[in-house]
Amino acid sequence: MPTKKPLIAIVDDDQSMREATKGLMRSLGFDAQAFSSADDFLKFPHLNRTACLVTDIHMPGMSGLDLHRTLVALGENIPTILITAYPNENVHARGLGPDIVGYLAKPFGEQDLLKCIRSALVRGSDGDND
């Protein structure tokens, strides 16, 4: 049976950014799912298969930081990359926890995102809870 590709989840209320990131992930050989809100992602039936989460910090409803905190509270330790169009050092310093593997300002470079994804996948394979 073929090995499953790592699943990258993208949560961003900006449709063009969400779709571009999803397309990039797929072109790089990952399985990718995109969600327009944190609530939609939390309803995803394959949450526990998510190898890395790429989430916008500033979204209506639940923010990316709140989504990360909710996942931690649920026992879902998913390596997370925070992205934002409004970089803020206070959020950066406060937001980086043990599962936060990157903080990228939009527009970010493809290589910067890929470096964070690789870091997330290494971290995720070290602490696999399956």
HELIX and SHEET records of a PDB file:
HELIX    1   1 GLN A   15  SER A   27  1                                  13    
HELIX    2   2 ALA A   38  LEU A   42  1                                   5    
HELIX    3   3 LEU A   47  ARG A   49  5                                   3    
HELIX    4   4 GLY A   64  ALA A   73  1                                  10    
HELIX    5   5 GLU A   89  GLY A   95  1                                   7    
HELIX    6   6 GLU A  110  ASP A  126  1                                  17    
SHEET    1   A 5 ASP A  31  PHE A  35  0                                        
SHEET    2   A 5 LEU A   7  VAL A  11  1                                        
SHEET    3   A 5 THR A  50  ASP A  56  1                                        
SHEET    4   A 5 THR A  80  THR A  84  1                                        
SHEET    5   A 5 ILE A 100  ALA A 105  1                                        
END                                                                             
